[in-house]
Amino acid sequence: MKYKNGDRTMIFEITEEMLQKIQDWDSCKPVDVSGAKFAYTFVPTGLGLVIEVQCDICKGVLNLTEDW
Ligand SMILES: [Zn+2]
C-alpha cells in the first residue's frame, strides 16, 4: 500500500497478523462484489505511525498501531 506524504511516497504493509486482527474484530459481510469493506488510514506522527482501519459497513474503527 502506498501513501503519499508531500513529495515522499511511503509504503506500508498490512501484515498477516494485522489481517488476522481485523478478521477477529469485524465480521460484517461485504456488500460489494469486490469484497472491499475497509478503509485504511495511515497517519505519521512524531511518535510513530498510527494505523486505523474503518469498516464501511458498521463504521467501526480499529486501531492497529503497534510498537509505541
Ligand atoms: Zn463492520
N, CA, C, O and the ligand as a Tripos MOL2 file, in Angstrom:
@<TRIPOS>MOLECULE
protein
  273   271    69     0     0
PROTEIN
NO_CHARGES

@<TRIPOS>ATOM
      1 N           0.8450   -1.1900    0.0000 N.3       1 MET1
      2 CA          0.0000    0.0000    0.0000 C.3       1 MET1
      3 C           0.8810    1.2410    0.0000 C.2       1 MET1
      4 O           1.7980    1.3630    0.8120 O.2       1 MET1
      5 N           0.5960    2.1530   -0.9110 N.am      2 LYS2
      6 CA          1.4020    3.3760   -1.0000 C.3       2 LYS2
      7 C           0.6870    4.5490   -0.3580 C.2       2 LYS2
      8 O          -0.5360    4.6720   -0.4200 O.2       2 LYS2
      9 N           1.4600    5.3800    0.2430 N.am      3 TYR3
     10 CA          0.9150    6.5540    0.9230 C.3       3 TYR3
     11 C           1.7330    7.7490    0.5010 C.2       3 TYR3
     12 O           2.9580    7.7430    0.6210 O.2       3 TYR3
     13 N           1.0720    8.7670    0.0110 N.am      4 LYS4
     14 CA          1.7580    9.9830   -0.4320 C.3       4 LYS4
     15 C           1.8230   10.9780    0.6980 C.2       4 LYS4
     16 O           0.7990   11.3540    1.2670 O.2       4 LYS4
     17 N           3.0180   11.4020    1.0210 N.am      5 ASN5
     18 CA          3.1910   12.3940    2.0610 C.3       5 ASN5
     19 C           4.0560   13.4970    1.4800 C.2       5 ASN5
     20 O           5.2830   13.4150    1.5130 O.2       5 ASN5
     21 N           3.4130   14.5300    0.9460 N.am      6 GLY6
     22 CA          4.1470   15.5730    0.2490 C.3       6 GLY6
     23 C           4.7970   14.9620   -0.9770 C.2       6 GLY6
     24 O           4.1250   14.3330   -1.7930 O.2       6 GLY6
     25 N           6.1040   15.1460   -1.1090 N.am      7 ASP7
     26 CA          6.7710   14.5630   -2.2710 C.3       7 ASP7
     27 C           7.4160   13.2190   -1.9330 C.2       7 ASP7
     28 O           8.1250   12.6360   -2.7540 O.2       7 ASP7
     29 N           7.1670   12.7480   -0.7400 N.am      8 ARG8
     30 CA          7.6880   11.4270   -0.3770 C.3       8 ARG8
     31 C           6.5890   10.3880   -0.4940 C.2       8 ARG8
     32 O           5.4530   10.6160   -0.0780 O.2       8 ARG8
     33 N           6.9320    9.2600   -1.0580 N.am      9 THR9
     34 CA          5.9740    8.1650   -1.0980 C.3       9 THR9
     35 C           6.4400    7.1100   -0.1070 C.2       9 THR9
     36 O           7.5570    6.5980   -0.1920 O.2       9 THR9
     37 N           5.5650    6.8040    0.8240 N.am     10 MET10
     38 CA          5.9050    5.7940    1.8170 C.3      10 MET10
     39 C           5.0790    4.5570    1.5240 C.2      10 MET10
     40 O           3.9340    4.6490    1.0790 O.2      10 MET10
     41 N           5.6600    3.4200    1.7730 N.am     11 ILE11
     42 CA          4.9310    2.1830    1.5220 C.3      11 ILE11
     43 C           4.7120    1.4630    2.8490 C.2      11 ILE11
     44 O           5.6500    1.1910    3.5990 O.2      11 ILE11
     45 N           3.4580    1.1680    3.1070 N.am     12 PHE12
     46 CA          3.1220    0.4670    4.3390 C.3      12 PHE12
     47 C           2.5880   -0.8980    4.0040 C.2      12 PHE12
     48 O           1.9080   -1.0880    2.9960 O.2      12 PHE12
     49 N           2.8960   -1.8290    4.8440 N.am     13 GLU13
     50 CA          2.3970   -3.1750    4.6270 C.3      13 GLU13
     51 C           1.3830   -3.5560    5.6720 C.2      13 GLU13
     52 O           1.5330   -3.2640    6.8590 O.2      13 GLU13
     53 N           0.3420   -4.2170    5.1970 N.am     14 ILE14
     54 CA         -0.6200   -4.8120    6.1090 C.3      14 ILE14
     55 C          -0.1410   -6.2510    6.2910 C.2      14 ILE14
     56 O          -0.1700   -7.0500    5.3550 O.2      14 ILE14
     57 N           0.2900   -6.5620    7.4820 N.am     15 THR15
     58 CA          0.8450   -7.8860    7.7330 C.3      15 THR15
     59 C          -0.2610   -8.9240    7.9560 C.2      15 THR15
     60 O          -1.4230   -8.5760    8.1680 O.2      15 THR15
     61 N           0.1210  -10.1910    7.9050 N.am     16 GLU16
     62 CA         -0.7950  -11.2940    8.1800 C.3      16 GLU16
     63 C          -1.4180  -11.1330    9.5660 C.2      16 GLU16
     64 O          -2.6040  -11.3880    9.7740 O.2      16 GLU16
     65 N          -0.5830  -10.7040   10.4980 N.am     17 GLU17
     66 CA         -1.0170  -10.5130   11.8750 C.3      17 GLU17
     67 C          -2.1140   -9.4490   11.9640 C.2      17 GLU17
     68 O          -3.0920   -9.6020   12.6950 O.2      17 GLU17
     69 N          -1.9270   -8.3680   11.1980 N.am     18 MET18
     70 CA         -2.9320   -7.3010   11.1660 C.3      18 MET18
     71 C          -4.2250   -7.8070   10.5410 C.2      18 MET18
     72 O          -5.3180   -7.5220   11.0310 O.2      18 MET18
     73 N          -4.0890   -8.5620    9.4550 N.am     19 LEU19
     74 CA         -5.2790   -9.0930    8.7870 C.3      19 LEU19
     75 C          -6.0610  -10.0020    9.7220 C.2      19 LEU19
     76 O          -7.2910   -9.9890    9.7390 O.2      19 LEU19
     77 N          -5.3310  -10.7870   10.4950 N.am     20 GLN20
     78 CA         -5.9550  -11.6880   11.4530 C.3      20 GLN20
     79 C          -6.7130  -10.8940   12.5090 C.2      20 GLN20
     80 O          -7.8380  -11.2270   12.8790 O.2      20 GLN20
     81 N          -6.0700   -9.8440   12.9780 N.am     21 LYS21
     82 CA         -6.6550   -8.9750   13.9960 C.3      21 LYS21
     83 C          -7.9400   -8.3250   13.4560 C.2      21 LYS21
     84 O          -8.9430   -8.2160   14.1610 O.2      21 LYS21
     85 N          -7.8800   -7.9000   12.1990 N.am     22 ILE22
     86 CA         -9.0310   -7.2770   11.5550 C.3      22 ILE22
     87 C         -10.1690   -8.2820   11.4210 C.2      22 ILE22
     88 O         -11.3310   -7.9590   11.6700 O.2      22 ILE22
     89 N          -9.8240   -9.4930   11.0280 N.am     23 GLN23
     90 CA        -10.8520  -10.5300   10.8710 C.3      23 GLN23
     91 C         -11.5130  -10.8870   12.1940 C.2      23 GLN23
     92 O         -12.7200  -11.1220   12.2500 O.2      23 GLN23
     93 N         -10.7200  -10.9250   13.2540 N.am     24 ASP24
     94 CA        -11.2630  -11.2320   14.5730 C.3      24 ASP24
     95 C         -12.1790  -10.1200   15.0650 C.2      24 ASP24
     96 O         -13.1540  -10.3520   15.7800 O.2      24 ASP24
     97 N         -11.8390   -8.9300   14.6650 N.am     25 TRP25
     98 CA        -12.5490   -7.7400   15.1450 C.3      25 TRP25
     99 C         -13.8710   -7.5200   14.4130 C.2      25 TRP25
    100 O         -14.8720   -7.1570   15.0310 O.2      25 TRP25
    101 N         -13.8750   -7.7340   13.1240 N.am     26 ASP26
    102 CA        -15.0480   -7.3860   12.3440 C.3      26 ASP26
    103 C         -15.5580   -8.5770   11.5440 C.2      26 ASP26
    104 O         -14.7900   -9.2420   10.8500 O.2      26 ASP26
    105 N         -16.8460   -8.8410   11.6440 N.am     27 SER27
    106 CA        -17.3890   -9.9810   10.9110 C.3      27 SER27
    107 C         -18.4980   -9.5660    9.9550 C.2      27 SER27
    108 O         -19.3030  -10.3980    9.5370 O.2      27 SER27
    109 N         -18.5420   -8.2800    9.6090 N.am     28 CYS28
    110 CA        -19.5440   -7.7990    8.6560 C.3      28 CYS28
    111 C         -19.3230   -8.4570    7.3040 C.2      28 CYS28
    112 O         -18.1870   -8.7220    6.9100 O.2      28 CYS28
    113 N         -20.3980   -8.7140    6.6110 N.am     29 LYS29
    114 CA        -20.3010   -9.2630    5.2590 C.3      29 LYS29
    115 C         -20.1730   -8.1140    4.2640 C.2      29 LYS29
    116 O         -20.9490   -7.1600    4.3010 O.2      29 LYS29
    117 N         -19.1870   -8.2140    3.3760 N.am     30 PRO30
    118 CA        -19.0430   -7.1470    2.3730 C.3      30 PRO30
    119 C         -20.2910   -7.0830    1.5010 C.2      30 PRO30
    120 O         -20.8440   -8.1140    1.1170 O.2      30 PRO30
    121 N         -20.7320   -5.8640    1.1900 N.am     31 VAL31
    122 CA        -21.9220   -5.7180    0.3550 C.3      31 VAL31
    123 C         -21.5490   -5.6680   -1.1210 C.2      31 VAL31
    124 O         -22.3590   -5.9480   -2.0050 O.2      31 VAL31
    125 N         -20.2980   -5.3020   -1.3510 N.am     32 ASP32
    126 CA        -19.8770   -5.0770   -2.7130 C.3      32 ASP32
    127 C         -19.1440   -6.3150   -3.2120 C.2      32 ASP32
    128 O         -18.4390   -6.9800   -2.4540 O.2      32 ASP32
    129 N         -19.3160   -6.6110   -4.4760 N.am     33 VAL33
    130 CA        -18.7770   -7.8550   -5.0350 C.3      33 VAL33
    131 C         -17.2600   -7.9850   -4.9360 C.2      33 VAL33
    132 O         -16.7270   -9.0940   -4.9020 O.2      33 VAL33
    133 N         -16.5750   -6.8570   -4.8910 N.am     34 SER34
    134 CA        -15.1120   -6.9040   -4.8100 C.3      34 SER34
    135 C         -14.6680   -7.3900   -3.4320 C.2      34 SER34
    136 O         -13.5220   -7.7980   -3.2440 O.2      34 SER34
    137 N         -15.6090   -7.3400   -2.4560 N.am     35 GLY35
    138 CA        -15.2550   -7.7680   -1.1040 C.3      35 GLY35
    139 C         -14.5980   -6.6780   -0.2880 C.2      35 GLY35
    140 O         -14.2440   -6.8830    0.8730 O.2      35 GLY35
    141 N         -14.4360   -5.5050   -0.9070 N.am     36 ALA36
    142 CA        -13.7890   -4.4060   -0.1930 C.3      36 ALA36
    143 C         -14.7540   -3.7930    0.8020 C.2      36 ALA36
    144 O         -15.8800   -3.4430    0.4490 O.2      36 ALA36
    145 N         -14.3270   -3.6670    2.0140 N.am     37 LYS37
    146 CA        -15.1880   -3.0250    3.0040 C.3      37 LYS37
    147 C         -14.3960   -2.2180    4.0150 C.2      37 LYS37
    148 O         -14.9730   -1.5890    4.9020 O.2      37 LYS37
    149 N         -13.0990   -2.2320    3.8900 N.am     38 PHE38
    150 CA        -12.2900   -1.4970    4.8530 C.3      38 PHE38
    151 C         -11.5740   -0.3080    4.2290 C.2      38 PHE38
    152 O         -11.1110   -0.3630    3.0890 O.2      38 PHE38
    153 N         -11.4970    0.7540    4.9950 N.am     39 ALA39
    154 CA        -10.7270    1.9220    4.5870 C.3      39 ALA39
    155 C          -9.5570    2.0230    5.5580 C.2      39 ALA39
    156 O          -9.7450    2.0360    6.7740 O.2      39 ALA39
    157 N          -8.3710    2.0930    5.0180 N.am     40 TYR40
    158 CA         -7.1700    2.1880    5.8460 C.3      40 TYR40
    159 C          -6.6990    3.6280    5.9270 C.2      40 TYR40
    160 O          -6.6780    4.3480    4.9290 O.2      40 TYR40
    161 N          -6.3240    4.0320    7.1230 N.am     41 THR41
    162 CA         -5.8000    5.3800    7.3080 C.3      41 THR41
    163 C          -4.4260    5.2820    7.9540 C.2      41 THR41
    164 O          -4.2600    4.6350    8.9880 O.2      41 THR41
    165 N          -3.4540    5.9230    7.3430 N.am     42 PHE42
    166 CA         -2.0960    5.9360    7.8810 C.3      42 PHE42
    167 C          -1.7460    7.3630    8.2500 C.2      42 PHE42
    168 O          -1.7640    8.2580    7.4060 O.2      42 PHE42
    169 N          -1.4310    7.5660    9.5060 N.am     43 VAL43
    170 CA         -1.1030    8.9130    9.9540 C.3      43 VAL43
    171 C           0.2680    8.9300   10.6160 C.2      43 VAL43
    172 O           0.4160    8.4740   11.7490 O.2      43 VAL43
    173 N           1.2710    9.4530    9.9150 N.am     44 PRO44
    174 CA          2.5950    9.5500   10.5290 C.3      44 PRO44
    175 C           2.5770   10.6280   11.6120 C.2      44 PRO44
    176 O           2.1540   11.7550   11.3560 O.2      44 PRO44
    177 N           3.0230   10.2970   12.7920 N.am     45 THR45
    178 CA          3.0840   11.2720   13.8870 C.3      45 THR45
    179 C           4.5030   11.2810   14.4420 C.2      45 THR45
    180 O           5.3440   10.4750   14.0430 O.2      45 THR45
    181 N           4.7540   12.1910   15.3540 N.am     46 GLY46
    182 CA          6.0600   12.2690   15.9780 C.3      46 GLY46
    183 C           6.4000   11.0140   16.7650 C.2      46 GLY46
    184 O           7.5720   10.7200   17.0000 O.2      46 GLY46
    185 N           5.3810   10.2770   17.1710 N.am     47 LEU47
    186 CA          5.5860    9.0760   17.9800 C.3      47 LEU47
    187 C           5.6550    7.8010   17.1490 C.2      47 LEU47
    188 O           5.9910    6.7290   17.6530 O.2      47 LEU47
    189 N           5.3350    7.9360   15.8820 N.am     48 GLY48
    190 CA          5.3160    6.7440   15.0410 C.3      48 GLY48
    191 C           4.1220    6.7910   14.1180 C.2      48 GLY48
    192 O           3.4420    7.8100   13.9960 O.2      48 GLY48
    193 N           3.8880    5.6920   13.4860 N.am     49 LEU49
    194 CA          2.8160    5.6250   12.5160 C.3      49 LEU49
    195 C           1.5340    5.1160   13.1660 C.2      49 LEU49
    196 O           1.5160    4.0600   13.7980 O.2      49 LEU49
    197 N           0.4710    5.8850   12.9980 N.am     50 VAL50
    198 CA         -0.8290    5.4690   13.5040 C.3      50 VAL50
    199 C          -1.5770    4.8130   12.3490 C.2      50 VAL50
    200 O          -1.7470    5.4090   11.2850 O.2      50 VAL50
    201 N          -2.0150    3.5950   12.5680 N.am     51 ILE51
    202 CA         -2.7460    2.8690   11.5320 C.3      51 ILE51
    203 C          -4.1550    2.5840   12.0350 C.2      51 ILE51
    204 O          -4.3510    1.9740   13.0860 O.2      51 ILE51
    205 N          -5.1180    3.0370   11.2650 N.am     52 GLU52
    206 CA         -6.5060    2.7830   11.6220 C.3      52 GLU52
    207 C          -7.2290    2.1330   10.4640 C.2      52 GLU52
    208 O          -6.9510    2.4080    9.2970 O.2      52 GLU52
    209 N          -8.1520    1.2740   10.8070 N.am     53 VAL53
    210 CA         -8.9690    0.6130    9.7970 C.3      53 VAL53
    211 C         -10.4190    0.9040   10.1320 C.2      53 VAL53
    212 O         -10.8570    0.7170   11.2680 O.2      53 VAL53
    213 N         -11.1560    1.3600    9.1390 N.am     54 GLN54
    214 CA        -12.5730    1.5880    9.3700 C.3      54 GLN54
    215 C         -13.3950    0.6590    8.5060 C.2      54 GLN54
    216 O         -13.1310    0.5040    7.3130 O.2      54 GLN54
    217 N         -14.3870    0.0440    9.1110 N.am     55 CYS55
    218 CA        -15.2950   -0.8300    8.3880 C.3      55 CYS55
    219 C         -16.3780    0.0370    7.7390 C.2      55 CYS55
    220 O         -17.0420    0.8240    8.4140 O.2      55 CYS55
    221 N         -16.5440   -0.1130    6.4450 N.am     56 ASP56
    222 CA        -17.5450    0.6710    5.7180 C.3      56 ASP56
    223 C         -18.9640    0.2890    6.0690 C.2      56 ASP56
    224 O         -19.8980    1.0510    5.8180 O.2      56 ASP56
    225 N         -19.1330   -0.8790    6.6420 N.am     57 ILE57
    226 CA        -20.4780   -1.3710    6.9110 C.3      57 ILE57
    227 C         -20.9870   -0.9350    8.2840 C.2      57 ILE57
    228 O         -22.0600   -0.3400    8.3830 O.2      57 ILE57
    229 N         -20.2390   -1.2220    9.3310 N.am     58 CYS58
    230 CA        -20.7090   -0.8370   10.6660 C.3      58 CYS58
    231 C         -20.0530    0.4520   11.1580 C.2      58 CYS58
    232 O         -20.3900    0.9630   12.2260 O.2      58 CYS58
    233 N         -19.1050    0.9750   10.3590 N.am     59 LYS59
    234 CA        -18.3990    2.2230   10.6750 C.3      59 LYS59
    235 C         -17.5180    2.1220   11.9100 C.2      59 LYS59
    236 O         -17.0740    3.1340   12.4520 O.2      59 LYS59
    237 N         -17.2710    0.9080   12.3460 N.am     60 GLY60
    238 CA        -16.3670    0.7200   13.4770 C.3      60 GLY60
    239 C         -14.9370    1.0310   13.0760 C.2      60 GLY60
    240 O         -14.5490    0.8300   11.9250 O.2      60 GLY60
    241 N         -14.1570    1.5200   14.0210 N.am     61 VAL61
    242 CA        -12.7560    1.8370   13.7460 C.3      61 VAL61
    243 C         -11.8680    0.9980   14.6560 C.2      61 VAL61
    244 O         -12.0620    0.9510   15.8700 O.2      61 VAL61
    245 N         -10.9010    0.3450   14.0500 N.am     62 LEU62
    246 CA         -9.9290   -0.4360   14.8030 C.3      62 LEU62
    247 C          -8.5640    0.2280   14.6780 C.2      62 LEU62
    248 O          -8.1300    0.5830   13.5820 O.2      62 LEU62
    249 N          -7.8990    0.3900   15.8040 N.am     63 ASN63
    250 CA         -6.5660    0.9650   15.7930 C.3      63 ASN63
    251 C          -5.5470   -0.1700   15.7530 C.2      63 ASN63
    252 O          -5.5170   -1.0290   16.6350 O.2      63 ASN63
    253 N          -4.7260   -0.1570   14.7280 N.am     64 LEU64
    254 CA         -3.7360   -1.2320   14.5530 C.3      64 LEU64
    255 C          -2.3290   -0.7900   14.9310 C.2      64 LEU64
    256 O          -1.3570   -1.5050   14.6880 O.2      64 LEU64
    257 N          -2.2310    0.3670   15.5150 N.am     65 THR65
    258 CA         -0.9250    0.9050   15.8320 C.3      65 THR65
    259 C          -0.1760   -0.0320   16.7710 C.2      65 THR65
    260 O          -0.7280   -0.5050   17.7640 O.2      65 THR65
    261 N           1.0610   -0.2900   16.4530 N.am     66 GLU66
    262 CA          1.8550   -1.1410   17.3090 C.3      66 GLU66
    263 C           3.2280   -0.5330   17.5440 C.2      66 GLU66
    264 O           3.6400    0.4080   16.8670 O.2      66 GLU66
    265 N           3.9170   -1.0940   18.5160 N.am     67 ASP67
    266 CA          5.3030   -0.6990   18.8280 C.3      67 ASP67
    267 C           5.4690    0.7690   19.2070 C.2      67 ASP67
    268 O           6.3980    1.4240   18.7360 O.2      67 ASP67
    269 N           4.6070    1.2800   20.0280 N.am     68 TRP68
    270 CA          4.7880    2.6540   20.5040 C.3      68 TRP68
    271 C           5.6910    2.6490   21.7050 C.2      68 TRP68
    272 O           5.9770    3.7060   22.2660 O.2      68 TRP68
    273 ZN        -18.1070   -3.9520   10.4170 Zn       69 ZN69
@<TRIPOS>BOND
     1     1     2 1
     2     2     3 1
     3     3     4 2
     4     3     5 am
     5     5     6 1
     6     6     7 1
     7     7     8 2
     8     7     9 am
     9     9    10 1
    10    10    11 1
    11    11    12 2
    12    11    13 am
    13    13    14 1
    14    14    15 1
    15    15    16 2
    16    15    17 am
    17    17    18 1
    18    18    19 1
    19    19    20 2
    20    19    21 am
    21    21    22 1
    22    22    23 1
    23    23    24 2
    24    23    25 am
    25    25    26 1
    26    26    27 1
    27    27    28 2
    28    27    29 am
    29    29    30 1
    30    30    31 1
    31    31    32 2
    32    31    33 am
    33    33    34 1
    34    34    35 1
    35    35    36 2
    36    35    37 am
    37    37    38 1
    38    38    39 1
    39    39    40 2
    40    39    41 am
    41    41    42 1
    42    42    43 1
    43    43    44 2
    44    43    45 am
    45    45    46 1
    46    46    47 1
    47    47    48 2
    48    47    49 am
    49    49    50 1
    50    50    51 1
    51    51    52 2
    52    51    53 am
    53    53    54 1
    54    54    55 1
    55    55    56 2
    56    55    57 am
    57    57    58 1
    58    58    59 1
    59    59    60 2
    60    59    61 am
    61    61    62 1
    62    62    63 1
    63    63    64 2
    64    63    65 am
    65    65    66 1
    66    66    67 1
    67    67    68 2
    68    67    69 am
    69    69    70 1
    70    70    71 1
    71    71    72 2
    72    71    73 am
    73    73    74 1
    74    74    75 1
    75    75    76 2
    76    75    77 am
    77    77    78 1
    78    78    79 1
    79    79    80 2
    80    79    81 am
    81    81    82 1
    82    82    83 1
    83    83    84 2
    84    83    85 am
    85    85    86 1
    86    86    87 1
    87    87    88 2
    88    87    89 am
    89    89    90 1
    90    90    91 1
    91    91    92 2
    92    91    93 am
    93    93    94 1
    94    94    95 1
    95    95    96 2
    96    95    97 am
    97    97    98 1
    98    98    99 1
    99    99   100 2
   100    99   101 am
   101   101   102 1
   102   102   103 1
   103   103   104 2
   104   103   105 am
   105   105   106 1
   106   106   107 1
   107   107   108 2
   108   107   109 am
   109   109   110 1
   110   110   111 1
   111   111   112 2
   112   111   113 am
   113   113   114 1
   114   114   115 1
   115   115   116 2
   116   115   117 am
   117   117   118 1
   118   118   119 1
   119   119   120 2
   120   119   121 am
   121   121   122 1
   122   122   123 1
   123   123   124 2
   124   123   125 am
   125   125   126 1
   126   126   127 1
   127   127   128 2
   128   127   129 am
   129   129   130 1
   130   130   131 1
   131   131   132 2
   132   131   133 am
   133   133   134 1
   134   134   135 1
   135   135   136 2
   136   135   137 am
   137   137   138 1
   138   138   139 1
   139   139   140 2
   140   139   141 am
   141   141   142 1
   142   142   143 1
   143   143   144 2
   144   143   145 am
   145   145   146 1
   146   146   147 1
   147   147   148 2
   148   147   149 am
   149   149   150 1
   150   150   151 1
   151   151   152 2
   152   151   153 am
   153   153   154 1
   154   154   155 1
   155   155   156 2
   156   155   157 am
   157   157   158 1
   158   158   159 1
   159   159   160 2
   160   159   161 am
   161   161   162 1
   162   162   163 1
   163   163   164 2
   164   163   165 am
   165   165   166 1
   166   166   167 1
   167   167   168 2
   168   167   169 am
   169   169   170 1
   170   170   171 1
   171   171   172 2
   172   171   173 am
   173   173   174 1
   174   174   175 1
   175   175   176 2
   176   175   177 am
   177   177   178 1
   178   178   179 1
   179   179   180 2
   180   179   181 am
   181   181   182 1
   182   182   183 1
   183   183   184 2
   184   183   185 am
   185   185   186 1
   186   186   187 1
   187   187   188 2
   188   187   189 am
   189   189   190 1
   190   190   191 1
   191   191   192 2
   192   191   193 am
   193   193   194 1
   194   194   195 1
   195   195   196 2
   196   195   197 am
   197   197   198 1
   198   198   199 1
   199   199   200 2
   200   199   201 am
   201   201   202 1
   202   202   203 1
   203   203   204 2
   204   203   205 am
   205   205   206 1
   206   206   207 1
   207   207   208 2
   208   207   209 am
   209   209   210 1
   210   210   211 1
   211   211   212 2
   212   211   213 am
   213   213   214 1
   214   214   215 1
   215   215   216 2
   216   215   217 am
   217   217   218 1
   218   218   219 1
   219   219   220 2
   220   219   221 am
   221   221   222 1
   222   222   223 1
   223   223   224 2
   224   223   225 am
   225   225   226 1
   226   226   227 1
   227   227   228 2
   228   227   229 am
   229   229   230 1
   230   230   231 1
   231   231   232 2
   232   231   233 am
   233   233   234 1
   234   234   235 1
   235   235   236 2
   236   235   237 am
   237   237   238 1
   238   238   239 1
   239   239   240 2
   240   239   241 am
   241   241   242 1
   242   242   243 1
   243   243   244 2
   244   243   245 am
   245   245   246 1
   246   246   247 1
   247   247   248 2
   248   247   249 am
   249   249   250 1
   250   250   251 1
   251   251   252 2
   252   251   253 am
   253   253   254 1
   254   254   255 1
   255   255   256 2
   256   255   257 am
   257   257   258 1
   258   258   259 1
   259   259   260 2
   260   259   261 am
   261   261   262 1
   262   262   263 1
   263   263   264 2
   264   263   265 am
   265   265   266 1
   266   266   267 1
   267   267   268 2
   268   267   269 am
   269   269   270 1
   270   270   271 1
   271   271   272 2
@<TRIPOS>SUBSTRUCTURE
     1 MET1         2 RESIDUE 1 A MET
     2 LYS2         6 RESIDUE 1 A LYS
     3 TYR3        10 RESIDUE 1 A TYR
     4 LYS4        14 RESIDUE 1 A LYS
     5 ASN5        18 RESIDUE 1 A ASN
     6 GLY6        22 RESIDUE 1 A GLY
     7 ASP7        26 RESIDUE 1 A ASP
     8 ARG8        30 RESIDUE 1 A ARG
     9 THR9        34 RESIDUE 1 A THR
    10 MET10       38 RESIDUE 1 A MET
    11 ILE11       42 RESIDUE 1 A ILE
    12 PHE12       46 RESIDUE 1 A PHE
    13 GLU13       50 RESIDUE 1 A GLU
    14 ILE14       54 RESIDUE 1 A ILE
    15 THR15       58 RESIDUE 1 A THR
    16 GLU16       62 RESIDUE 1 A GLU
    17 GLU17       66 RESIDUE 1 A GLU
    18 MET18       70 RESIDUE 1 A MET
    19 LEU19       74 RESIDUE 1 A LEU
    20 GLN20       78 RESIDUE 1 A GLN
    21 LYS21       82 RESIDUE 1 A LYS
    22 ILE22       86 RESIDUE 1 A ILE
    23 GLN23       90 RESIDUE 1 A GLN
    24 ASP24       94 RESIDUE 1 A ASP
    25 TRP25       98 RESIDUE 1 A TRP
    26 ASP26      102 RESIDUE 1 A ASP
    27 SER27      106 RESIDUE 1 A SER
    28 CYS28      110 RESIDUE 1 A CYS
    29 LYS29      114 RESIDUE 1 A LYS
    30 PRO30      118 RESIDUE 1 A PRO
    31 VAL31      122 RESIDUE 1 A VAL
    32 ASP32      126 RESIDUE 1 A ASP
    33 VAL33      130 RESIDUE 1 A VAL
    34 SER34      134 RESIDUE 1 A SER
    35 GLY35      138 RESIDUE 1 A GLY
    36 ALA36      142 RESIDUE 1 A ALA
    37 LYS37      146 RESIDUE 1 A LYS
    38 PHE38      150 RESIDUE 1 A PHE
    39 ALA39      154 RESIDUE 1 A ALA
    40 TYR40      158 RESIDUE 1 A TYR
    41 THR41      162 RESIDUE 1 A THR
    42 PHE42      166 RESIDUE 1 A PHE
    43 VAL43      170 RESIDUE 1 A VAL
    44 PRO44      174 RESIDUE 1 A PRO
    45 THR45      178 RESIDUE 1 A THR
    46 GLY46      182 RESIDUE 1 A GLY
    47 LEU47      186 RESIDUE 1 A LEU
    48 GLY48      190 RESIDUE 1 A GLY
    49 LEU49      194 RESIDUE 1 A LEU
    50 VAL50      198 RESIDUE 1 A VAL
    51 ILE51      202 RESIDUE 1 A ILE
    52 GLU52      206 RESIDUE 1 A GLU
    53 VAL53      210 RESIDUE 1 A VAL
    54 GLN54      214 RESIDUE 1 A GLN
    55 CYS55      218 RESIDUE 1 A CYS
    56 ASP56      222 RESIDUE 1 A ASP
    57 ILE57      226 RESIDUE 1 A ILE
    58 CYS58      230 RESIDUE 1 A CYS
    59 LYS59      234 RESIDUE 1 A LYS
    60 GLY60      238 RESIDUE 1 A GLY
    61 VAL61      242 RESIDUE 1 A VAL
    62 LEU62      246 RESIDUE 1 A LEU
    63 ASN63      250 RESIDUE 1 A ASN
    64 LEU64      254 RESIDUE 1 A LEU
    65 THR65      258 RESIDUE 1 A THR
    66 GLU66      262 RESIDUE 1 A GLU
    67 ASP67      266 RESIDUE 1 A ASP
    68 TRP68      270 RESIDUE 1 A TRP
    69 ZN69       273 GROUP 0 **** ****
